[in-house]
Amino acid sequence: MEIHENFMNKCLILAKKGRGKTSPNPMVGCVIVHNNKIIGEGYHEKYGHQHAEVNAINSVKNKNLLKESTLYVNLEPCAHHGKTPPCSDLIINNNIPKVIIGCKDSFIEVSGKGIEKMKRHNINVKVGVLEKECLDLNKRFFTFHDKRRPYIILKWAKSKDNLIAPINQKEKFWMTSNSSKKLVHKWRSYEDAILIGSRTAKVDNPHLTVREIQGENPIRIIINQNLNLPLDLNIYNNEAKTIIYNAIRNDQINLNKFIKIDFNNLIKSVLKSLYKQKIQSLIIEGGAHTINTFIQQGIWDEARVFTANKNLKSGLPTPVIKKKPFSIKKIEQDIIEIYRNV
């Protein structure tokens, strides 16, 4: 079992190279092993590009060795025609006799079909090696398909005296260090979309981009019921696609898409719309009212809370999660607590 875990861990390392680039597809890595030696490897590099299994098989110099090899992959090979042909067919056609899989794919077009097809062609298939780690890697993908909504990450910063912002905040206020700011921009590049409420958009006037690092900007999501935000705010620039959920109109101007929704059931309406648009992950950065609404309804998967090394003495109280943190980290003088809603 240990040798299987070693090769599966290599698959996970490869898969992570596609982070932030593969959605709405999952992150997948693959290695091909002959006599306990890796002879081929690959990963899904970008949505629309070849899958990990294809890249791994193509990297094998001596194709005659495939019929004596084992293929390791962290997610069940696909069995359907999407942007590329089924990977299970490629494995069958190359006469690979053994396949080790980290976890099944819950996507309805796959969902065990790839495993069944390979078994029908007398391939020895084993499932469940490092299953927990494989499921965790693609938690966004699985949440999207299993719960029919994006994977939701709450993010905010607070002072040591548990305040999130000054009471009468009139301008942008950044509480944490520059290193924390860069980390937040890195996190943004991994997610499909980022959401804030109208007050945060007006007071902070954020860009909601990844300008501090190299990476893809997430889609910006703004909740503005009456469309009363000034049009010169940064969220309306053309740096990134922006969706403005409102109660007035459906329209599109440049990269700004206005979508009318039911504000009587706001969260449900927003998540239903995001699901239709195949947005698999969402990071919510404020403000306190928006974050608290998701917490109170229990609709979140992960929370990342920064505690800055300063006191505000007076201000808006921080949102509160009544759980123990999953992990605690330190970056410069800031403390980061990670919570999971499980």
For each residue, the residues with C-beta under 8 A, 3 or more apart:
1: 4 5 129
2: 5 6
3: 6 7 36
4: 1 7 8 72 100 126 129
5: 1 2 8 9 129 130
6: 2 3 9 10
7: 3 4 10 11 31 33 38 70 72 100
8: 4 5 11 12 72 74 100 102 129 130 134
9: 5 6 12 13 130 133
10: 6 7 13 14 29 31 38 41 72
11: 7 8 14 15 28 29 30 31 52 72 73 74 102
12: 8 9 15 16 29 74 102 130 133 134 137
13: 9 10 16 17 29
14: 10 11 17 29 30 31 41 42 43 52
15: 11 12 18 27 28 29 43 44 52 74 137
16: 12 13 19 27 29 137
17: 13 14 29 43 45
18: 15 21 22 27 28 43 44 45 46
19: 16 22 27 190
20: 23 189 190 191 215 216
21: 18 45 46 47 216
22: 18 19 25 26 27 28 44 45 46 47
23: 20 47 140 141 192 280 281
24: 47 141 144 192 278 280
25: 22 28 44 47 141
26: 22 44 75 105 138 141
27: 15 16 18 19 22 43 44 74 137 138 141
28: 11 15 18 22 25 43 44 51 52 53 73 74 75
29: 10 11 12 13 14 15 16 17 41 42 43 44 52 73 74
30: 11 14 41 42 43 52 53 55 56 71 72 73 74
31: 7 10 11 14 38 40 41 56 71 72
32: 38 39 40 41 56 57 59 60 66 69 70 71 72 96
33: 7 36 37 38 39 69 70 71 72
34: 37 39 65 68 69 70
35:
36: 3 33
37: 33 34
38: 7 10 31 32 33 41
39: 32 33 34 60 61 62 65 69
40: 31 32 56 57 58 59 60
41: 10 14 29 30 31 32 38 55 56 59
42: 14 29 30 50 52 53 54 55 56 57 58 59
43: 14 15 17 18 27 28 29 30 52 55
44: 15 18 22 25 26 27 28 29 49 50 51 52 55
45: 17 18 21 22 49 50 55
46: 18 21 22 49
47: 21 22 23 24 25 83
48: 83
49: 44 45 46
50: 42 44 45 54 55 58 84
51: 28 44 54 55 77 78 84 87
52: 11 14 15 28 29 30 42 43 44 55 56 73 87
53: 28 30 42 56 57 71 73 77 87 90 91
54: 42 50 51 57 58 84 87 90
55: 30 41 42 43 44 45 50 51 52 58 59
56: 30 31 32 40 41 42 52 53 59 60 71 73
57: 32 40 42 53 54 60 66 71 90 91 94
58: 40 42 50 54 55
59: 32 40 41 42 55 56
60: 32 39 40 56 57 63 65 66 69
61: 39
62: 39 65
63: 60 66 94
64: 67
65: 34 39 60 62 68 69
66: 32 57 60 63 69 94 95 96
67: 64 94 95 96 97
68: 34 65 97
69: 32 33 34 39 60 65 66 96 97 98
70: 7 32 33 34 96 97 98 99 100
71: 30 31 32 33 53 56 57 91 96 98 99 100
72: 4 7 8 10 11 30 31 32 33 99 100 129
73: 11 28 29 30 52 53 56 76 77 99 100 101 102
74: 8 11 12 15 27 28 29 30 101 102 103 130 134 137 138
75: 26 28 101 102 103 105 134 138
76: 73 101 103 104 105 110 112 114 115 127
77: 51 53 73 86 87 88 91 99 101 114 118
78: 51 82 86 87 88 105 109 110 114
79: 86 88 89 109 110 113 114 116 117
80: 86 109 110 113
81: 84 85 86
82: 78 109
83: 47 48
84: 50 51 54 81 87
85: 81 89 90
86: 77 78 79 80 81 89 90 114 117
87: 51 52 53 54 77 78 84 90 91 114
88: 77 78 79 91 92 113 114 117 118
89: 79 85 86 92 93 117
90: 53 54 57 85 86 87 93 94
91: 53 57 71 77 87 88 94 96 99 118 123
92: 88 89 95 96 117 118 121 123
93: 89 90
94: 57 63 66 67 90 91
95: 66 67 92
96: 32 66 67 69 70 71 91 92 99 123
97: 67 68 69 70 123 124
98: 69 70 71 123 124 125 126
99: 70 71 72 73 77 91 96 118 123 124 125 126
100: 4 7 8 70 71 72 73 126 129
101: 73 74 75 76 77 104 115 125 126 127 128 129
102: 8 11 12 73 74 75 127 128 129 130 131 133 134
103: 74 75 76 127 128 131 134 135
104: 76 101 110 111 112 115 127
105: 26 75 76 78 110 111 114
106: 110 111 142 145 146
107: 110 111 141 145
108: 111 145
109: 78 79 80 82 113
110: 76 78 79 80 104 105 106 107 113 114
111: 104 105 106 107 108
112: 76 104 115 116
113: 79 80 88 109 110 116 117
114: 76 77 78 79 86 87 88 105 110 117 118
115: 76 101 104 112 118 119 125 127
116: 79 112 113 119 120
117: 79 86 88 89 92 113 114 120 121
118: 77 88 91 92 99 114 115 121 123 125
119: 115 116 122 123 125
120: 116 117
121: 92 117 118
122: 119
123: 91 92 96 97 98 99 118 119
124: 97 98 99
125: 98 99 101 115 118 119
126: 4 98 99 100 101 129
127: 76 101 102 103 104 115 131
128: 101 102 103 131
129: 1 4 5 8 72 100 101 102 126
130: 5 8 9 12 74 102 133 134
131: 102 103 127 128 134 135
132: 135 136
133: 9 12 102 130 136 137
134: 8 12 74 75 102 103 130 131 137 138
135: 103 131 132 138 139 142
136: 132 133 139
137: 12 15 16 27 74 133 134
138: 26 27 74 75 134 135 141 142
139: 135 136 142 143 151 301
140: 23 143 144 150 151 191 280 281
141: 23 24 25 26 27 107 138 144 145 280
142: 106 135 138 139 145 146
143: 139 140 146 147 149 150 151 280 301
144: 24 140 141 147 148 149 150 151 275 280 281
145: 106 107 108 141 142 148
146: 106 142 143
147: 143 144
148: 144 145 275
149: 143 144 152 271 272 274 275 299
150: 140 143 144 192 193 271 274 275 279 280 281 282
151: 139 140 143 144 280 281 282 301 302
152: 149 281 282 284 294 299 300 301 302
153: 187 191 281 282 283 284 300 301 302 303 304
154: 283 284 291 294 295 300 302 303 304 319
155: 184 187 283 284 285 303 304 305 306
156: 164 285 286 288 291 305 306 318 319
157: 164 175 176 180 305 306 307 308 334
158: 162 163 164 175 305 306 307 308 318
159: 162 163 164 175 307 308 310 311 312 315
160: 307 308 309 310 311
161: 311 312 313
162: 158 159 317 318
163: 158 159 312 313 314 315 316 317 318
164: 156 157 158 159 287 288 315 316 317 318 319
165: 169 173 175 287 288 312 315 316
166: 169 173 312 314 315 316
167: 314 315 316
168:
169: 165 166 173 203 316
170: 203
171: 203
172: 203 204 205 206
173: 165 166 169 204
174: 181
175: 157 158 159 165 306 308 310
176: 157 180 181 306 308 334
177: 180 181 308 331 332 333 334
178: 181 182
179: 182 183 331 332 334
180: 157 176 177 183 184 306 331 332 334 336
181: 174 176 177 178 184 185 212
182: 178 179 185 186 212 213
183: 179 180 186 187 331
184: 155 180 181 187 188
185: 181 182 188 189 209 210 211 212 213 215
186: 182 183 189 190 210 213 215
187: 153 155 183 184 190 191 283 304
188: 184 185 191 194 208 209 210 215 217 218 283
189: 20 185 186 210 213 215 216 217 218
190: 19 20 186 187 281
191: 20 140 153 187 188 194 218 281 282 283
192: 23 24 150 218 219 279 280 281 282
193: 150 218 219 220 221 243 274 279 281 282 283
194: 188 191 208 218 219 220 221 282 283 284 285
195: 221 222 223 270 282 283 284 285 290
196: 200 201 204 206 208 221 222 223 284 285 286 287 290
197: 200 201 222 223 286 287 289 290
198: 201 202 222 223 224 225 228 229
199: 202 203 287 289
200: 196 197 203 204 206 285 286 287 290
201: 196 197 198 204 205 206 222 224 229 233 235
202: 198 199 205 229 230 233
203: 169 170 171 172 199 200 287
204: 172 173 196 200 201 286
205: 172 201 202 233 234 235
206: 172 196 200 201 234 235 285
207: 211 234 235 237 239
208: 188 194 196 217 218 220 234 235 240 285
209: 185 188 217 239 240
210: 185 186 188 189 213 214 215 216 217 218
211: 185 207
212: 181 182 185
213: 182 185 186 189 210
214: 210
215: 20 185 186 188 189 210
216: 20 21 189 210
217: 188 189 208 209 210 220 239 240 241
218: 188 189 191 192 193 194 208 210 240 283
219: 192 193 194 240 241 242 243 279
220: 193 194 208 217 235 240 241 242 243
221: 193 194 195 196 242 243 245 270 274 282
222: 195 196 197 198 201 229 235 242 243 244 245
223: 195 196 197 198 245 266 270 290
224: 198 201 227 228 229 244 245 246
225: 198 246 247 263
226: 246 247 248
227: 224 244 246 248 249 258
228: 198 224
229: 198 201 202 222 224 233 235
230: 202 233
231: 236
232: 236
233: 201 202 205 229 230 236
234: 205 206 207 208 237 239
235: 201 205 206 207 208 220 222 229 242
236: 231 232 233 242 256
237: 207 234
238: 254 255
239: 207 209 217 234
240: 208 209 217 218 219 220 255
241: 217 219 220 255 257
242: 219 220 221 222 235 236 255 256 257
243: 193 219 220 221 222 257 258 259 277
244: 222 224 227 256 257 258 259
245: 221 222 223 224 259 261 269 270 273
246: 224 225 226 227 249 258 259 260 261
247: 225 226 260 261 263
248: 226 227 258 260
249: 227 246 258 260
250: 258 259 260
251: 257 258
252: 256 257 258
253: 256 258
254: 238
255: 238 240 241 242
256: 236 242 244 252 253
257: 241 242 243 244 251 252
258: 227 243 244 246 248 249 250 251 252 253
259: 243 244 245 246 250 273
260: 246 247 248 249 250
261: 245 246 247 266 269 270 273
262: 265 266 269
263: 225 247 266 269
264:
265: 262 268 269
266: 223 261 262 263 269 270 293
267: 270 271 293 294 297 299
268: 265 271 272
269: 245 261 262 263 265 266 272 273
270: 195 221 223 245 261 266 267 273 274
271: 149 150 267 268 274 275 299
272: 149 268 269 275 276
273: 245 259 261 269 270 276 277
274: 149 150 193 221 270 271 277 279 282
275: 144 148 149 150 271 272 278 279
276: 272 273
277: 243 273 274
278: 24 275
279: 150 192 193 219 274 275 282
280: 23 24 140 141 143 144 150 151 192
281: 23 140 144 150 151 152 153 190 191 192 193
282: 150 151 152 153 191 192 193 194 195 221 274 279
283: 153 154 155 187 188 191 193 194 195 218
284: 152 153 154 155 194 195 196 290 291 294 300
285: 155 156 194 195 196 200 206 208
286: 156 196 197 200 204 290 291
287: 164 165 196 197 199 200 203 290 291
288: 156 164 165 291 292 316 317 318 319
289: 197 199 292 293
290: 195 196 197 200 223 284 286 287 293 294
291: 154 156 284 286 287 288 294 295 319
292: 288 289 295 296 319
293: 266 267 289 290 296 297
294: 152 154 267 284 290 291 297 299 300
295: 154 291 292 298 300 303 319 320 321
296: 292 293
297: 267 293 294
298: 295 341
299: 149 152 267 271 294
300: 152 153 154 284 294 295 303 341
301: 139 143 151 152 153 340 341
302: 151 152 153 154 338 339 340 341
303: 153 154 155 295 300 321 337 338 339 340 341
304: 153 154 155 187 336 337 338 339
305: 155 156 157 158 318 321 325 336 337 338 339
306: 155 156 157 158 175 176 180 334 335 336
307: 157 158 159 160 334 335 336 337
308: 157 158 159 160 175 176 177 333 334
309: 160 333 334
310: 159 160 175
311: 159 160 161
312: 159 161 163 165 166 315
313: 161 163
314: 163 166 167
315: 159 163 164 165 166 167 312
316: 163 164 165 166 167 169 288
317: 162 163 164 288
318: 156 158 162 163 164 288 305
319: 154 156 164 288 291 292 295
320: 295
321: 295 303 305 339
322:
323: 339 340 341
324:
325: 305 328 337 338 339
326: 338 339 340
327: 337 338
328: 325 335 336 337 338
329: 335 336 338
330: 334 335 336
331: 177 179 180 183 334 336
332: 177 179 180
333: 177 308 309
334: 157 176 177 179 180 306 307 308 309 330 331
335: 306 307 328 329 330
336: 180 304 305 306 307 328 329 330 331
337: 303 304 305 307 325 327 328
338: 302 303 304 305 325 326 327 328 329
339: 302 303 304 305 321 323 325 326
340: 301 302 303 323 326
341: 298 300 301 302 303 323
342:
